[in-house]
């Protein structure tokens, strides 16, 4: 059994109805809507920097370092960490652990997409692929085949998380399941339809549960980059898709957000759960750190409220 301090799982395109459609009791202690941005790039960049990215750049997945912000792994330093399938992580950076880039383009597994590159052979042996490509299934309108491919890719992400965690023994993992987004873009009744979507959601929940059961994290944080309309759209023309979802299972004290949580809260929550000092940011942590709790208890003892 691997014991991970903090596990972050990105649920691409998922909205708050996800928790209602599955038996979420074992997955989360808390869940609600998450105010986010209407497209993929600014949302994931926000979660990795704690900074606002409101610009919509459709299909423009340039290097994250172009923006010049300090990234999440710059704060984690000596903490053993894994990043898997996050769309904006390209090229792969040297981290204290593993970075496997995520994108939908025809990227190959090499030193620009995987660090350290010596892990490539093991990932290839699993059948792992960087690209979530359904083009042939889409062109053939083979919706059963499309769903089958989606479930296969879900399983590959889970296998990769477990495989890398077994090698690295990380304290922190941030992995994204992007295939849900691909499915939800095809959710209309003339395409996948709601029955197949429900099957996809239940399969995703089982994969999430398997990861949690394997890693036994102290804190698990779920969140989505945006939501998708019933017709399969999102973005500036569909402002309701600014509401994604978040979920939390933790041994730490939960701090309820003043209103709905915002994606700006994801970054400080990650740092706080790892007992790392949070820089001055717009967002607020959704949990109280172990050191915060000890400090608060010390003050209460000093004041005579507890023995």
C-alpha positions, 0 to 999 in steps of 0.5 A: 500500500502506498501512502500519499499525503495529497492527491489531486484529481482533475475531472475534465468538463465535469459539472456538479451533477456528477456527484448526484449521478454516482454513489459519492459517499466513499469518494467525498466528504464535501462537494459543491459547485466550483466557479471557474473559467469557460475554457481549458487553458486558463483553468488548468494554468490557474490551478498550477499557479494560483494566478488568474488566467481569463484569456480564452485561447482555443487549442493554444497549448503553448509552453506554460513557462511563456507566462513567466509565473512560478509554478506549483512544483517550484513551491514543492521543492524536495517533496516527491511528486507526480504530474500526469496528463495535465493539458498545459504541462508541456514541455516536461520539466525536471521535477522531484519525481515525474512529469508526464505531459497531457495533450490531445495532439499526436505527441510522442513519448520522449524527453520533451513530454516525459521526465525522467525519460527512462520511465518511457519503457514502463509506460509503453509496456502498460499501453499508455498513450499521451493523446486521447484520440477518438477521430476514427470513431467520430467519423464512423459515428461508432458511439459504442466504440467511442465509449469503449475507447473512453473507458479503456483510456480511463483505465490506462490513466489509472494504471499509470498513476499506480505504476508511477506511484509504486516507483516514486512513492510520492507525497503528492500526485496531480493527475487529470482524467481528460476523457470525460471532456471528450465524451461530454462534448458528444453527449447529445441524444443523437450521439452518445446520449445520456445512458452512455454518459451515465455509464461513463460517469460510473466508470470514472467513479470506479477509477477514482475509487481505485486510485484512492484505495491504492494510494490512501491519501490524507487529502483528496481534492477533485475539481473540474476545469469547466462544465459542458452544456447538455448539447456538448458545448462550453466557452464564452457563448455558454456562460453557464459553463463557468460552473464546474465542480469540486469535491474533498475528502480529507483528514484535515479540517475543512473550511467552508468557502464563503460562497461557492469555491473558486478555481483560485482556491485550488492552488492554496488548498494544495499548498496548505494540505502539504503544510507549505506556506501559501504566498499572497494570493487571491484564492483561499485554502479549503482546508486548515493545515496541520501546523495551523491546527496545532497553532490554534490549539496552542492558543486555546490552551494558553487562553485556558479554553482547553486543557 
